[in-house]
Amino acid sequence: MKKSPRKTLAVMTASAALVGGTVLAGTASAAPQQSSGSQAQQLQQQVDSYLAKDSGARQVSANKVAFEGGTVTFPARGQDKQAAMRAPSCRHGHLCIVDGRGKKYDYYRCGTYNFYGIGDGTFNNNQTSGTVARFYNRNGSLRWTNRAKDTGTASWTPVWKIKPC
């Protein structure tokens, strides 16, 4: 027997209302193959995971986290991966990175930052010409450097800290 999407959504909505202690009014409509609620939950889990690692960070939108000196933007589900892997656009004075999962890191202040990116990705060092960005190994040793203005590709998995200036 095939279940009605409308009925399934109504049952899920009622269950959520009971758990949350809220009474909801209105009508249910058919849900897409993967509900936006499910996508939103997955996105929030990624954001929460990042926030748990960086106590100074705060969520500023559904898919963006800000920390002292930068931001991390989490990709929307279904985002074109090839488009995400091109060197990111980056404002003057910023170092921007896209990791292998499509997360965009934007550093705009001098400092040393923990880096949680993984996989192969891209960067755009759009800082003042001549500014040297430094990328560090797990043990704190210098892995490589990049002098602004430059774009390129990199393997982010071994990078643990970044000093954009």
N, C-alpha and C positions, 0 to 999 in steps of 0.2 A: 504494500500500500504506500503510495507516494504522499508525503506530507506537504501541506500547503506552506509556501514561504511566508505568507501573511500570518498564518497561525503560529509558525515557529517563531517569527519575530514578536508576535504578541505575547507568547509564553515567555520569551527571553526578557522582554520589557517588563512584564509583570514580576518576574523573578528578581530582576534588578531593583525594582521598586520596593519589593518586600525586604530584600537585603538592606537596601539603603534607608528603609523606613519612610519612603516617599510615595505618595499616591500620584499617579500620572494620568492625565486625561488626554484623549485624542484617538486617532485611528492609526493603525499600523499599515505599513506598505511593504511591498516585497523588497528583500535585501539583495544587494549585488552578490556575486559569487563569494567574494571575501568582503565582509562588511567593513565599512569605514571605522566602526568601533574597534574591530579586531586590528586593523592597521594602526589606529591611534594607540591602542594598547601596546603593540610591538614598538612603536616609536617611543612611547613614554618609558618603556622598559629600557631602551637604549639610553635615553636621557638620564634616567634614574641611575643606571650603571655608571655613567660618567660622573654624575654628581656625587656618588658614593666614593669615587676615587679622589675627587678634588673638593675639599671642604670649603674652599673659598669661592667656588663657582655657584652660579644661580641660573635658573631657567628663565629666559626672557620671552620665549614664544614656544609654540608647540614643538618646533624642531631646532631650537637654538639655545645654546648655553653661553653665558658670558663669564669670563674670569678676568682678574686684574691683568690688563694688557692684551686681551684677545677674545676671540669667540670660536665656538665650534658649531657648525650647522650640519645637522643630520639629514641625509638624503631622503626625499619622499619615496615611498614604495613605488616601484615601477619606473623610476627615473632612468633615462637613457644612460646606460653605464659608459658607453663610449664618449658621450658628451661630458660626463662627469670626469673622465680621465684626461681630457685636454687640460693644458695649463690653465689654472683658474684665473678669472679676471681678478684684479687686485688693485686697490687704491694706492696712489703714490704714498710712499712711506711705510708700506705694509709688506709682510712676508706671508704669502698664502700657499697652502698645501692642500692637495686632495689625496687622501689615502686610498688603499685598495678596496675599501668598502664604500667609497664615495663621500666620506665625511670631509667637510671643508674646514680647515683651521685657518684663522686669520689673526696674525700677530701684528700689533701696531705699537707696542711699547717695548723698550729695551728691558731685558730681564732674562732669567733662566727659567724655563718652563718644563714641567713633566709633559711627555708626549705619549699619547695612547693610540696613535695610528698604527696600522699594520698593512702589509701587502705592498704591491707595486703601485706607485701613483705619480703625481706630478707636483711641481712647485712653480711659483712665480715670485721671485725676489725683486719686488718693485720698491725697495727702499731707496734712500738717497744713493746716488752712484758712488761706488766704492765701499759701501757698508758691507761688512762680512758677517754672514750668518754662519753659526756653528752648530753642528749636529753631533751628539755624544752617544757612546755605547752605554750599555747597562752599568759597567764598572766606572763610568765617569770619564773614560779616556775619549779624546777627540776622534771621531770617526771620519768626518770630512767637513769641508767649508765651501761656501759659495759667496762670491762677490756680486753685489748688486750692480747693475740691473741685469737679470738673467732669468731664464725659464729652463725647465728640463724635467727629466724623469728620475725617480729614485726608488729604492727599496726601503720602505719605512719600518719593516719588521724589526731590524736591529737598532733603530733609533729610539732612545729612551728619554733624552732631554734635548731641548732646542734653545739656543740663545740667538735671537734674530739679529742682534747688533754686536 
